[in-house]
C-alpha cells in the first residue's frame, strides 16, 4: 500500500512566502514556482496573513514531545485499523469462496 504524504510547512516558511509577494514584489505564481508550492497555497497563506490568522497558527515547533508522540500513535492506530479491516474483508472473501 503506497502512502501519500502531505507536505507540512512551518509558520516561518509561510511567512517568508507571503513576504516574497507582499514585500519583494513577486507574483503569486512566481513565488509559488520558486518555493515549489502551489499558487493556491500562496493565495491561502496571504489571506490568512491579512486576516491575522497566520500568526496565530501553531507550528510544529510549538508541540510538546508528548503531543508529537500522541499524534504519531494516533496515525499508527488509524493505519492499523485500516489494515485490520482489509484483512477481515479478505478473510471473509476467501472463506466464502473456498466452499
N, C-alpha and C positions, 0 to 999 in steps of 0.2 A: 504494500500500500504506500503510495507516494504522498508525502505530506507537502502541502503548500504552505510555505512560511510567509507570514505577513511581516513586512518591514516595519520597524518601530523607530520613530525619530524622537530625539530628545527635544525638550523645550528650547534649548540653546540652538540646536540645528534649525528649528522652525523660525526662531527669531532672526537668525542670520539670513535665512531665505527671504523673510519679509524685508529686511534691511537692503538686500540686493535690489528689490523692486522700489521700495519707498525712498531710500537714501542715495542709491547709486545709479538709479535711472534704468535698470534692466527692465525689459518687458517680462511679463509673467512667463511667456513661452521660453525666452532666452534663459531666464533664471532656472526654470524647470529643467531645461536641457543641460545646463552647466552643473546642476546638482543631481542629475539622474533621478528626478521625481516627476510626477505628472503635473501638468499645469493646473489641474483640478485641485491638487493638494496645495499648491502655492496660493490659489484663489481662496481656499478654505482657511489657510493659515492667516492670510491678510485680513479676512473677515473677522476671524477670532481675535486678532491683534487689535483691530479697530473697535471691537466691542469690549475689549479689555479682558477677554476670556483666555487668551493665550498665556498671559502672565500668571493666571490662577491655576493653570493645568499642573497637576503633579507630574513630575518627571520620574523616570526610573530611579534616579538617584535619591528621591525622597522616600523610597520604600525601605522599611527596615528589613534586615535579613530574614526575620520571621515571616514578614509579608511576602517576600520573594519566594521563600520555601513553600508557603501556603499556595501561592499561585502555581508553582511548579507541580505540587502534589495534586492540585485540582485538575490541571491539564492532563497529568498522567492517569488520574482516575477516569476522566472523560474518555481517554483513549482506550483504557482497559475495558470500560463498559461497552464501547463500540465493538471491540474485538470479541468480547463475550457474546454480544448479540449476533454477530456474524457467525460465530461458532455454533450457537443454538440453532440458527436457521439452517446451517449446513448439516448439522446432526439430524434435524427433523427431515430434511430433504432426503438424505441417504437412508434414514430409517423407513421412510415412506416408499422409496424406490427399490429397496433391497428385498422386498417381499415377493 
